[in-house]
């Protein structure tokens, strides 16, 4: 990513979540990287006590990256009016 100013876009509780977010950003054409203090990959749990698994992007890409990761709710004609929760959140 060169000499760009990097900003933390979001922190996640697991490496898998951070990698999924990074992949979504890269699919949208936004370069991203992950960072976590895991003692060289030997102690994944240490990242949980710090900043978690962070996704970083260039400062100038931050707004586009937030938009790319924002959840979208599509209109579903089978849903009753007023239920704005995504289907995966209805039972939580």
DSSP file (Angstrom, degrees, kcal/mol; ACC not computed):
  #  RESIDUE AA STRUCTURE BP1 BP2  ACC     N-H-->O    O-->H-N    N-H-->O    O-->H-N    TCO  KAPPA ALPHA  PHI   PSI    X-CA   Y-CA   Z-CA
    1    1 A X    >         0   0    0      0, 0.0     3,-1.1     0, 0.0    32,-0.0   0.000 360.0 360.0 360.0   2.6    0.0    0.0    0.0
    2    2 A X  T 3   -     0   0    0      1,-0.2     0, 0.0     3,-0.0     0, 0.0  -0.254 360.0 -26.2  69.3-146.1    3.1    2.2   -0.2
    3    3 A X  T 3  S+     0   0    0      2,-0.1    -1,-0.2     3,-0.0     2,-0.0   0.071  92.6 135.3 -95.9  23.1    3.4    5.5    1.8
    4    4 A X    <   -     0   0    0     -3,-1.1     2,-0.6     1,-0.1    54,-0.0  -0.338  64.9-106.6 -71.2 152.1   -0.3    6.1    2.1
    5    5 A X        -     0   0    0     -2,-0.0    54,-2.8     1,-0.0     2,-0.3  -0.713  40.9-151.3 -77.0 121.8   -1.8    7.2    5.4
    6    6 A X  E     -A   58   0A   0     -2,-0.6     2,-0.3    52,-0.2    52,-0.2  -0.740  12.6-168.6 -99.1 145.1   -3.7    4.2    6.7
    7    7 A X  E     -A   57   0A   0     50,-2.6    50,-2.0    -2,-0.3     2,-0.6  -0.957  30.1-109.8-128.4 149.7   -6.8    4.3    8.9
    8    8 A X  E     -A   56   0A   0     -2,-0.3    48,-0.2    48,-0.2     3,-0.1  -0.695  29.9-175.1 -78.3 118.3   -8.5    1.6   10.8
    9    9 A X  E     -     0   0A   0     46,-3.1     2,-0.3    -2,-0.6    -1,-0.2   0.902  63.6 -24.3 -80.1 -44.7  -11.8    1.0    9.1
   10   10 A X  E     -A   55   0A   0     45,-1.0    45,-2.5     2,-0.0     2,-0.4  -0.981  54.5-129.6-162.6 158.8  -13.2   -1.5   11.6
   11   11 A X  E     -A   54   0A   0     -2,-0.3     2,-0.3    43,-0.2    43,-0.2  -0.935  23.7-164.2-116.6 143.7  -12.1   -4.1   14.2
   12   12 A X  E     -A   53   0A   0     41,-2.1    41,-2.6    -2,-0.4    -2,-0.0  -0.854  27.2-126.8-126.8 160.0  -13.4   -7.6   14.3
   13   13 A X  S    S+     0   0    0     -2,-0.3     2,-0.3    39,-0.2    39,-0.1   0.567  91.0  32.2 -83.9  -9.9  -13.4  -10.4   16.9
   14   14 A X  S  > S-     0   0    0     39,-0.2     4,-1.8     1,-0.1     5,-0.1  -0.981  74.8-121.5-145.4 157.6  -11.8  -13.0   14.6
   15   15 A X  H  > S+     0   0    0     -2,-0.3     4,-2.7     1,-0.2     5,-0.2   0.877 112.3  58.3 -63.0 -38.1   -9.3  -13.2   11.8
   16   16 A X  H  > S+     0   0    0      1,-0.2     4,-2.3     2,-0.2    -1,-0.2   0.915 105.6  48.3 -61.0 -44.1  -12.0  -14.8    9.6
   17   17 A X  H  > S+     0   0    0      1,-0.2     4,-2.1     2,-0.2    -1,-0.2   0.918 112.7  48.5 -61.8 -43.3  -14.3  -11.9    9.9
   18   18 A X  H  X S+     0   0    0     -4,-1.8     4,-2.5     1,-0.2    -2,-0.2   0.899 111.2  49.9 -64.6 -40.7  -11.5   -9.4    9.1
   19   19 A X  H  X S+     0   0    0     -4,-2.7     4,-2.5     2,-0.2    -1,-0.2   0.866 108.9  52.4 -67.3 -36.1  -10.5  -11.4    6.1
   20   20 A X  H  X S+     0   0    0     -4,-2.3     4,-2.1    -5,-0.2    -2,-0.2   0.921 111.1  46.9 -64.1 -42.7  -14.0  -11.5    4.8
   21   21 A X  H  X S+     0   0    0     -4,-2.1     4,-2.2     2,-0.2    -2,-0.2   0.915 112.2  50.6 -63.9 -42.9  -14.3   -7.7    5.1
   22   22 A X  H  X S+     0   0    0     -4,-2.5     4,-2.6     1,-0.2    -2,-0.2   0.910 110.1  50.2 -61.3 -42.9  -10.9   -7.3    3.4
   23   23 A X  H  X S+     0   0    0     -4,-2.5     4,-2.2     1,-0.2    -1,-0.2   0.884 109.1  51.1 -63.4 -39.6  -12.1   -9.6    0.6
   24   24 A X  H  X S+     0   0    0     -4,-2.1     4,-1.1     2,-0.2    -1,-0.2   0.895 111.4  48.4 -64.9 -39.7  -15.3   -7.6    0.1
   25   25 A X  H  <>S+     0   0    0     -4,-2.2     5,-2.7     2,-0.2     3,-0.4   0.927 111.5  48.6 -66.0 -44.5  -13.3   -4.4   -0.1
   26   26 A X  H ><5S+     0   0    0     -4,-2.6     3,-1.5     1,-0.2    -2,-0.2   0.864 107.5  55.5 -65.4 -34.8  -10.9   -5.8   -2.6
   27   27 A X  H 3<5S+     0   0    0     -4,-2.2    -1,-0.2     1,-0.3    -2,-0.2   0.800 106.3  52.5 -64.8 -27.9  -13.8   -7.1   -4.7
   28   28 A X  T 3<5S-     0   0    0     -4,-1.1    -1,-0.3    -3,-0.4    -2,-0.2   0.371 126.3-104.2 -87.3   4.2  -15.1   -3.5   -4.7
   29   29 A X  T < 5S+     0   0    0     -3,-1.5     2,-0.6     1,-0.2    -3,-0.2   0.671  81.2 128.9  84.4  17.7  -11.7   -2.3   -5.9
   30   30 A X      < -     0   0    0     -5,-2.7    -1,-0.2    -6,-0.1    -2,-0.2  -0.924  57.1-131.7-110.0 114.1  -10.5   -0.9   -2.6
   31   31 A X        +     0   0    0     -2,-0.6    27,-0.5    -3,-0.1     2,-0.3  -0.389  37.9 167.5 -62.8 138.6   -7.1   -2.0   -1.4
   32   32 A X  E     -B   57   0A   0     25,-0.1     2,-0.3   -10,-0.1    25,-0.2  -0.956  20.0-164.1-147.6 163.0   -7.1   -3.2    2.2
   33   33 A X  E     -B   56   0A   0     23,-2.0    23,-3.2    -2,-0.3     2,-0.3  -0.972  16.0-129.4-145.6 160.4   -5.0   -5.0    4.7
   34   34 A X  E     -B   55   0A   0     -2,-0.3     2,-0.3    21,-0.2    21,-0.2  -0.814  20.1-173.8-111.2 155.0   -5.5   -6.7    8.1
   35   35 A X  E     +B   54   0A   0     19,-2.2    19,-2.9    -2,-0.3     2,-0.3  -0.993  11.8 154.5-147.6 138.1   -3.5   -6.2   11.2
   36   36 A X        -     0   0    0     -2,-0.3     2,-1.1    17,-0.2    17,-0.1  -0.960  43.2-120.1-160.0 146.9   -3.5   -7.9   14.6
   37   37 A X        +     0   0    0     15,-0.4    13,-0.1    -2,-0.3    15,-0.1  -0.786  51.1 145.3 -89.8  98.9   -1.1   -8.5   17.5
   38   38 A X     >> -     0   0    0     -2,-1.1     5,-2.8     8,-0.1     4,-0.6   0.090  69.9-105.4-121.4  20.7   -1.0  -12.3   17.6
   39   39 A X  T >45S-     0   0    0      1,-0.2     3,-1.2     2,-0.2    -2,-0.1   0.952  87.8 -40.5  53.1  55.3    2.6  -12.7   18.6
   40   40 A X  T 345S-     0   0    0      1,-0.2    -1,-0.2     2,-0.1     4,-0.1   0.773 110.9 -58.4  68.8  26.4    3.6  -13.8   15.1
   41   41 A X  T 345S+     0   0    0      2,-0.1     3,-0.3    -5,-0.1    -1,-0.2   0.460 119.7 103.3  84.2   1.0    0.5  -15.9   14.7
   42   42 A X  T <<5S+     0   0    0     -3,-1.2     2,-0.3    -4,-0.6    -3,-0.2   0.711  83.4  36.1 -88.5 -21.0    1.3  -18.1   17.7
   43   43 A X    > < +     0   0    0     -5,-2.8     3,-1.4     1,-0.1     4,-0.5  -0.666  59.1 169.5-135.8  78.3   -1.3  -16.5   20.1
   44   44 A X  T >  S+     0   0    0     -3,-0.3     3,-1.2    -2,-0.3     4,-0.5   0.827  75.7  65.7 -59.1 -33.1   -4.5  -15.5   18.3
   45   45 A X  T >> S+     0   0    0      1,-0.3     3,-0.8     2,-0.2     4,-0.7   0.731  86.1  70.2 -65.8 -21.9   -6.2  -14.8   21.6
   46   46 A X  H X> S+     0   0    0     -3,-1.4     3,-0.9     1,-0.2     4,-0.6   0.842  88.7  63.5 -65.5 -31.0   -3.9  -11.9   22.4
   47   47 A X  H X4>S+     0   0    0     -3,-1.2     5,-2.1    -4,-0.5     3,-0.8   0.823  93.9  62.7 -61.8 -30.2   -5.6   -9.8   19.6
   48   48 A X  H <45S+     0   0    0     -3,-0.8    -1,-0.2    -4,-0.5    -2,-0.2   0.824 101.0  50.9 -65.9 -30.4   -8.9  -10.0   21.6
   49   49 A X  H <<5S+     0   0    0     -3,-0.9    -1,-0.2    -4,-0.7    -2,-0.2   0.618 118.9  37.0 -83.3 -11.2   -7.4   -8.1   24.5
   50   50 A X  T <<5S-     0   0    0     -3,-0.8     3,-0.1    -4,-0.6    -3,-0.1   0.274 128.2 -40.1-106.4-127.2   -6.0   -5.3   22.2
   51   51 A X  T   5S-     0   0    0      1,-0.3    -3,-0.1     3,-0.0   -39,-0.1   0.370  78.2-133.2 -88.6   4.4   -7.5   -3.8   19.1
   52   52 A X      < -     0   0    0     -5,-2.1     2,-0.8    -6,-0.2   -15,-0.4  -0.366  56.0 -30.8  76.0-160.5   -8.9   -7.0   17.7
   53   53 A X  E    S-A   12   0A   0    -41,-2.6   -41,-2.1   -17,-0.1     2,-0.3  -0.862  76.2-157.6 -96.4 109.2   -8.4   -8.0   14.1
   54   54 A X  E     -AB  11  35A   0    -19,-2.9   -19,-2.2    -2,-0.8     2,-0.5  -0.655  14.4-149.1 -98.4 143.4   -8.3   -4.6   12.3
   55   55 A X  E     -AB  10  34A   0    -45,-2.5   -46,-3.1    -2,-0.3   -45,-1.0  -0.949  20.6-163.9-106.5 125.7   -9.0   -3.8    8.7
   56   56 A X  E     +AB   8  33A   0    -23,-3.2   -23,-2.0    -2,-0.5     2,-0.3  -0.871  11.4 174.3-113.5 143.4   -7.0   -0.9    7.4
   57   57 A X  E     -AB   7  32A   0    -50,-2.0   -50,-2.6    -2,-0.4   -25,-0.1  -0.899  43.2 -80.8-135.6 166.0   -7.5    1.2    4.2
   58   58 A X  E >>  -A    6   0A   0    -27,-0.5     3,-1.5    -2,-0.3     4,-0.6  -0.418  43.2-118.1 -65.3 146.6   -6.0    4.3    2.7
   59   59 A X  G >4 S+     0   0    0    -54,-2.8     3,-1.0     1,-0.3     4,-0.4   0.871 114.7  53.2 -55.9 -40.1   -7.4    7.5    4.3
   60   60 A X  G 34 S+     0   0    0      1,-0.2    -1,-0.3   -55,-0.2     4,-0.3   0.660 109.4  49.7 -72.8 -14.1   -8.8    8.7    1.0
   61   61 A X  G <> S+     0   0    0     -3,-1.5     4,-2.5     1,-0.1    -1,-0.2   0.460  82.8  96.6 -97.7  -3.1  -10.6    5.3    0.5
   62   62 A X  H <X S+     0   0    0     -3,-1.0     4,-2.4    -4,-0.6     5,-0.2   0.888  82.9  47.2 -60.1 -45.2  -12.2    5.3    4.0
   63   63 A X  H  > S+     0   0    0     -4,-0.4     4,-1.9     1,-0.2    -1,-0.2   0.926 115.3  45.7 -64.3 -43.9  -15.6    6.7    3.0
   64   64 A X  H  > S+     0   0    0     -4,-0.3     4,-2.2     1,-0.2    -1,-0.2   0.867 112.2  52.8 -65.9 -35.5  -16.0    4.4    0.0
   65   65 A X  H  X S+     0   0    0     -4,-2.5     4,-1.7     2,-0.2    -2,-0.2   0.903 107.5  50.2 -67.9 -41.1  -14.9    1.5    2.1
   66   66 A X  H  X S+     0   0    0     -4,-2.4     4,-0.8     1,-0.2    -1,-0.2   0.906 112.3  48.3 -62.3 -40.5  -17.5    2.2    4.8
   67   67 A X  H >< S+     0   0    0     -4,-1.9     3,-0.5     1,-0.2    -2,-0.2   0.890 108.5  53.8 -66.6 -38.8  -20.1    2.4    2.1
   68   68 A X  H 3< S+     0   0    0     -4,-2.2    -1,-0.2     1,-0.2    -2,-0.2   0.829 114.3  41.4 -65.2 -31.8  -18.9   -0.9    0.5
   69   69 A X  H 3< S+     0   0    0     -4,-1.7    -1,-0.2    -5,-0.1    -2,-0.2   0.505  87.1 115.9 -94.3  -4.7  -19.3   -2.7    3.9
   70   70 A X  S << S-     0   0    0     -4,-0.8     2,-0.1    -3,-0.5    -3,-0.0  -0.424  73.8-111.5 -66.0 135.3  -22.6   -1.1    4.8
   71   71 A X        -     0   0    0     -2,-0.1     2,-0.4     1,-0.0    -1,-0.1  -0.403  30.2-148.6 -66.8 142.6  -25.4   -3.6    5.1
   72   72 A X        -     0   0    0     -2,-0.1     2,-0.6    -3,-0.1    -1,-0.0  -0.917   5.0-154.6-113.7 141.1  -28.0   -3.3    2.5
   73   73 A X        -     0   0    0     -2,-0.4     2,-0.2    13,-0.1    13,-0.0  -0.953  14.3-157.6-115.3 113.2  -31.7   -4.2    3.0
   74   74 A X        -     0   0    0     -2,-0.6     2,-0.2     1,-0.1    -2,-0.0  -0.607  29.1 -97.8 -88.9 150.5  -33.4   -5.1   -0.2
   75   75 A X        -     0   0    0     -2,-0.2     2,-0.5     2,-0.0    -1,-0.1  -0.487  38.0-168.8 -66.8 130.5  -37.2   -4.9   -0.6
   76   76 A X    >   -     0   0    0     -2,-0.2     3,-1.8     1,-0.1    -1,-0.0  -0.972  15.2-155.3-123.5 114.4  -38.8   -8.2    0.0
   77   77 A X  T 3  S+     0   0    0     -2,-0.5    -1,-0.1     1,-0.3    -2,-0.0   0.686  92.5  61.7 -64.8 -16.0  -42.5   -8.4   -1.0
   78   78 A X  T 3  S+     0   0    0      2,-0.1     2,-0.3    -3,-0.0    -1,-0.3   0.582  86.6  91.4 -85.0  -9.9  -43.1  -11.3    1.4
   79   79 A X  S <  S-     0   0    0     -3,-1.8     2,-0.1     1,-0.1     3,-0.1  -0.633  81.2-116.4 -87.7 142.3  -42.1   -9.2    4.5
   80   80 A X    >   -     0   0    0     -2,-0.3     3,-1.4     1,-0.1    -4,-0.1  -0.419  42.8 -91.2 -69.4 152.8  -44.7   -7.3    6.5
   81   81 A X  T 3  S+     0   0    0      1,-0.2    -1,-0.1    -2,-0.1     3,-0.1  -0.322 109.6  32.5 -62.9 144.8  -44.3   -3.5    6.5
   82   82 A X  T 3  S+     0   0    0      1,-0.2     2,-1.2    -3,-0.1    -1,-0.2   0.320  80.8 117.3  92.8  -8.8  -42.2   -2.1    9.4
   83   83 A X    <   +     0   0    0     -3,-1.4    -1,-0.2     1,-0.2     7,-0.0  -0.741  28.5 161.1 -93.5  92.0  -39.8   -5.1    9.6
   84   84 A X        +     0   0    0     -2,-1.2    -1,-0.2    -3,-0.1     2,-0.2   0.514  35.5 108.7 -91.6  -5.1  -36.6   -3.3    8.8
   85   85 A X  S    S-     0   0    0     -3,-0.1     5,-0.1     1,-0.1    -2,-0.0  -0.478  77.4-109.7 -72.4 141.0  -34.2   -5.9   10.3
   86   86 A X    >>  -     0   0    0     -2,-0.2     3,-2.2     1,-0.1     4,-0.5  -0.319  34.8-105.9 -61.8 155.5  -32.3   -8.1    7.8
   87   87 A X  G >4 S+     0   0    0      1,-0.3     3,-0.8     2,-0.2     4,-0.3   0.821 119.8  56.9 -57.6 -33.7  -33.4  -11.7    7.7
   88   88 A X  G 34 S+     0   0    0      1,-0.2    -1,-0.3     2,-0.1     3,-0.1   0.610 108.7  48.1 -75.0  -9.2  -30.4  -12.9    9.6
   89   89 A X  G X4 S+     0   0    0     -3,-2.2     3,-1.5     1,-0.1    -1,-0.2   0.410  81.0  95.5-107.5   0.2  -31.2  -10.5   12.6
   90   90 A X  T << S+     0   0    0     -3,-0.8    -1,-0.1    -4,-0.5    -2,-0.1   0.799  87.6  44.7 -64.9 -29.1  -34.9  -11.2   13.0
   91   91 A X  T 3         0   0    0     -4,-0.3    -1,-0.3     1,-0.2    -2,-0.1   0.234 360.0 360.0-103.2  14.6  -34.4  -13.8   15.8
   92   92 A X    <         0   0    0     -3,-1.5    -1,-0.2     0, 0.0    -2,-0.2   0.410 360.0 360.0-112.3 360.0  -31.8  -11.9   17.8
